Amino acid sequence: MIVLVGASASGKTEIAKKLYQNYHYHKCITTTTRPPRSHEIADLDYHFLSEEAFDQKVKEDAFYEVSFYHQYRYGIQKKDVLKGGVVIVEPHGANTLIKKAPKEVFIVYVDTSEAMREKRMIERGDQPLIVKSRLENDRLVFNKALISRIDLILENEDHTLDELANMVHHAYQNLHQGS
């Protein structure tokens, strides 16, 4: 499973979309308590749950991992972890997956400058205070040193999304040909 890790607006979601389109990977849908953005579709982009429903899933041991990010909870339900899948997580989630399934996960860190990420958040319509808060929080949360293993670092500044997806796909395939 390909695990994409990157700060807000680093491009990880768009890279994941290219992996689905160009290479037929499967999306591992993340569950969250945050409200959907205007363009997001429930059970396609995320499983959107109330706090109560999320709590119930936790009690049922339905999650592979759970994390707290920007005042909302996120989790990967066991039913949504797929072989040949792609999942987007934050560093804590990546470390949990590395610990629980070290040979099954391929960790990709999407590295993008803060200036580029700020520009993307503004362009997608995020409120200025939210942009500022995310940038400040992401400096701490998305520090590469916090991730126990990174298999590929993608510099998302000067490449097209197709080129970045191609880099991920080939690195992932090369890893599996060697095993």
Contacts in CASP RR format, 6 or more apart in sequence:
PFRMAT RR
TARGET T0000
AUTHOR 0000-0000-0000
METHOD contacts of the structure
MODEL  1
MIVLVGASASGKTEIAKKLYQNYHYHKCITTTTRPPRSHEIADLDYHFLS
EEAFDQKVKEDAFYEVSFYHQYRYGIQKKDVLKGGVVIVEPHGANTLIKK
APKEVFIVYVDTSEAMREKRMIERGDQPLIVKSRLENDRLVFNKALISRI
DLILENEDHTLDELANMVHHAYQNLHQGS
1 28 0 8 1.000
1 81 0 8 1.000
1 82 0 8 1.000
1 83 0 8 1.000
1 84 0 8 1.000
1 85 0 8 1.000
1 86 0 8 1.000
1 87 0 8 1.000
1 97 0 8 1.000
1 101 0 8 1.000
1 104 0 8 1.000
1 105 0 8 1.000
1 106 0 8 1.000
2 19 0 8 1.000
2 25 0 8 1.000
2 84 0 8 1.000
2 85 0 8 1.000
2 86 0 8 1.000
2 87 0 8 1.000
2 105 0 8 1.000
2 106 0 8 1.000
2 108 0 8 1.000
2 168 0 8 1.000
2 172 0 8 1.000
3 86 0 8 1.000
3 87 0 8 1.000
3 88 0 8 1.000
3 89 0 8 1.000
3 94 0 8 1.000
3 97 0 8 1.000
3 105 0 8 1.000
3 106 0 8 1.000
3 107 0 8 1.000
3 108 0 8 1.000
4 12 0 8 1.000
4 15 0 8 1.000
4 16 0 8 1.000
4 86 0 8 1.000
4 87 0 8 1.000
4 88 0 8 1.000
4 89 0 8 1.000
4 108 0 8 1.000
4 110 0 8 1.000
5 12 0 8 1.000
5 88 0 8 1.000
5 89 0 8 1.000
5 90 0 8 1.000
5 91 0 8 1.000
5 94 0 8 1.000
5 107 0 8 1.000
5 108 0 8 1.000
5 109 0 8 1.000
5 110 0 8 1.000
5 142 0 8 1.000
5 147 0 8 1.000
5 150 0 8 1.000
6 12 0 8 1.000
6 90 0 8 1.000
6 109 0 8 1.000
6 110 0 8 1.000
6 111 0 8 1.000
6 112 0 8 1.000
6 142 0 8 1.000
7 112 0 8 1.000
7 117 0 8 1.000
7 134 0 8 1.000
7 138 0 8 1.000
7 141 0 8 1.000
7 142 0 8 1.000
8 117 0 8 1.000
8 121 0 8 1.000
8 134 0 8 1.000
8 135 0 8 1.000
8 138 0 8 1.000
9 112 0 8 1.000
9 116 0 8 1.000
9 117 0 8 1.000
9 118 0 8 1.000
9 120 0 8 1.000
9 121 0 8 1.000
9 124 0 8 1.000
9 134 0 8 1.000
10 110 0 8 1.000
10 111 0 8 1.000
10 112 0 8 1.000
10 117 0 8 1.000
10 142 0 8 1.000
10 156 0 8 1.000
11 110 0 8 1.000
11 112 0 8 1.000
11 120 0 8 1.000
11 156 0 8 1.000
11 161 0 8 1.000
12 88 0 8 1.000
12 110 0 8 1.000
13 88 0 8 1.000
14 161 0 8 1.000
15 110 0 8 1.000
15 154 0 8 1.000
15 156 0 8 1.000
15 161 0 8 1.000
15 164 0 8 1.000
15 165 0 8 1.000
15 168 0 8 1.000
16 25 0 8 1.000
16 27 0 8 1.000
16 86 0 8 1.000
16 88 0 8 1.000
17 161 0 8 1.000
18 161 0 8 1.000
18 162 0 8 1.000
18 164 0 8 1.000
18 165 0 8 1.000
19 25 0 8 1.000
19 86 0 8 1.000
19 165 0 8 1.000
19 168 0 8 1.000
19 169 0 8 1.000
20 26 0 8 1.000
20 27 0 8 1.000
20 86 0 8 1.000
22 162 0 8 1.000
22 165 0 8 1.000
22 166 0 8 1.000
22 169 0 8 1.000
23 165 0 8 1.000
23 169 0 8 1.000
25 84 0 8 1.000
25 85 0 8 1.000
25 86 0 8 1.000
26 82 0 8 1.000
26 84 0 8 1.000
26 85 0 8 1.000
26 86 0 8 1.000
27 85 0 8 1.000
27 86 0 8 1.000
28 76 0 8 1.000
28 80 0 8 1.000
28 81 0 8 1.000
28 82 0 8 1.000
28 85 0 8 1.000
28 86 0 8 1.000
28 87 0 8 1.000
29 43 0 8 1.000
29 44 0 8 1.000
29 45 0 8 1.000
29 46 0 8 1.000
29 47 0 8 1.000
29 80 0 8 1.000
30 46 0 8 1.000
30 47 0 8 1.000
30 74 0 8 1.000
30 75 0 8 1.000
30 76 0 8 1.000
30 80 0 8 1.000
30 87 0 8 1.000
30 88 0 8 1.000
30 89 0 8 1.000
31 46 0 8 1.000
31 47 0 8 1.000
31 48 0 8 1.000
31 49 0 8 1.000
31 54 0 8 1.000
31 57 0 8 1.000
31 63 0 8 1.000
31 74 0 8 1.000
31 75 0 8 1.000
31 76 0 8 1.000
31 77 0 8 1.000
31 80 0 8 1.000
32 46 0 8 1.000
32 47 0 8 1.000
32 48 0 8 1.000
32 49 0 8 1.000
32 72 0 8 1.000
32 73 0 8 1.000
32 74 0 8 1.000
32 75 0 8 1.000
33 48 0 8 1.000
33 49 0 8 1.000
33 50 0 8 1.000
33 51 0 8 1.000
33 54 0 8 1.000
33 72 0 8 1.000
33 73 0 8 1.000
33 74 0 8 1.000
34 46 0 8 1.000
34 48 0 8 1.000
34 70 0 8 1.000
34 71 0 8 1.000
34 72 0 8 1.000
34 74 0 8 1.000
35 48 0 8 1.000
36 42 0 8 1.000
36 45 0 8 1.000
36 46 0 8 1.000
36 48 0 8 1.000
40 46 0 8 1.000
42 48 0 8 1.000
47 77 0 8 1.000
47 80 0 8 1.000
49 57 0 8 1.000
51 73 0 8 1.000
54 73 0 8 1.000
57 63 0 8 1.000
57 77 0 8 1.000
58 66 0 8 1.000
62 77 0 8 1.000
62 78 0 8 1.000
62 79 0 8 1.000
63 75 0 8 1.000
63 76 0 8 1.000
63 77 0 8 1.000
63 78 0 8 1.000
64 75 0 8 1.000
64 76 0 8 1.000
64 77 0 8 1.000
64 78 0 8 1.000
64 81 0 8 1.000
64 96 0 8 1.000
64 97 0 8 1.000
64 100 0 8 1.000
65 75 0 8 1.000
65 76 0 8 1.000
65 89 0 8 1.000
65 92 0 8 1.000
65 93 0 8 1.000
65 96 0 8 1.000
65 97 0 8 1.000
65 100 0 8 1.000
66 73 0 8 1.000
66 74 0 8 1.000
66 75 0 8 1.000
67 73 0 8 1.000
67 74 0 8 1.000
67 75 0 8 1.000
67 89 0 8 1.000
67 90 0 8 1.000
67 92 0 8 1.000
67 93 0 8 1.000
67 96 0 8 1.000
68 74 0 8 1.000
69 90 0 8 1.000
69 141 0 8 1.000
70 133 0 8 1.000
70 134 0 8 1.000
70 137 0 8 1.000
74 89 0 8 1.000
74 90 0 8 1.000
76 87 0 8 1.000
76 89 0 8 1.000
76 93 0 8 1.000
76 97 0 8 1.000
80 87 0 8 1.000
81 87 0 8 1.000
83 104 0 8 1.000
87 97 0 8 1.000
89 97 0 8 1.000
90 141 0 8 1.000
90 142 0 8 1.000
91 141 0 8 1.000
91 142 0 8 1.000
91 143 0 8 1.000
91 146 0 8 1.000
91 147 0 8 1.000
92 146 0 8 1.000
94 105 0 8 1.000
94 107 0 8 1.000
94 147 0 8 1.000
94 148 0 8 1.000
95 146 0 8 1.000
95 147 0 8 1.000
95 148 0 8 1.000
97 105 0 8 1.000
98 105 0 8 1.000
98 107 0 8 1.000
98 148 0 8 1.000
98 149 0 8 1.000
99 148 0 8 1.000
102 149 0 8 1.000
103 179 0 8 1.000
106 151 0 8 1.000
106 152 0 8 1.000
106 171 0 8 1.000
106 172 0 8 1.000
106 175 0 8 1.000
107 147 0 8 1.000
107 149 0 8 1.000
107 150 0 8 1.000
107 151 0 8 1.000
107 152 0 8 1.000
108 150 0 8 1.000
108 151 0 8 1.000
108 152 0 8 1.000
108 153 0 8 1.000
108 154 0 8 1.000
108 168 0 8 1.000
108 171 0 8 1.000
109 144 0 8 1.000
109 147 0 8 1.000
109 150 0 8 1.000
109 152 0 8 1.000
109 153 0 8 1.000
109 154 0 8 1.000
110 154 0 8 1.000
110 156 0 8 1.000
110 164 0 8 1.000
111 144 0 8 1.000
111 153 0 8 1.000
111 154 0 8 1.000
111 155 0 8 1.000
111 156 0 8 1.000
112 155 0 8 1.000
112 156 0 8 1.000
112 157 0 8 1.000
113 157 0 8 1.000
114 135 0 8 1.000
114 138 0 8 1.000
114 139 0 8 1.000
116 156 0 8 1.000
116 157 0 8 1.000
117 135 0 8 1.000
117 138 0 8 1.000
118 131 0 8 1.000
118 135 0 8 1.000
121 130 0 8 1.000
121 131 0 8 1.000
121 134 0 8 1.000
122 128 0 8 1.000
122 131 0 8 1.000
126 134 0 8 1.000
144 150 0 8 1.000
144 153 0 8 1.000
151 171 0 8 1.000
151 175 0 8 1.000
152 167 0 8 1.000
152 168 0 8 1.000
152 171 0 8 1.000
154 164 0 8 1.000
154 167 0 8 1.000
154 168 0 8 1.000
156 164 0 8 1.000
159 167 0 8 1.000
END
